[in-house]
Amino acid sequence: MEIQRGDERASYGETVLEKLSQKLTNEFGKGFSIINLRRMRKFYCLF
């Protein structure tokens, strides 16, 4: 897994996760918190 460096990229990534979390929660219900999205990505990268 590649570690992203730089404050600008990190803040952009957080914004993307927040918006995605809100959109998925509105469309599908609970289970799409930012923490869960990070876990899903980590799982995907590992397997």
PyMOL commands that set and color helices and strands:
alter all, ss='L'
color gray80, all
select helices_A, chain A and resi 7-28+34-46
alter helices_A, ss='H'
color red, helices_A
deselect
rebuild
show_as cartoon
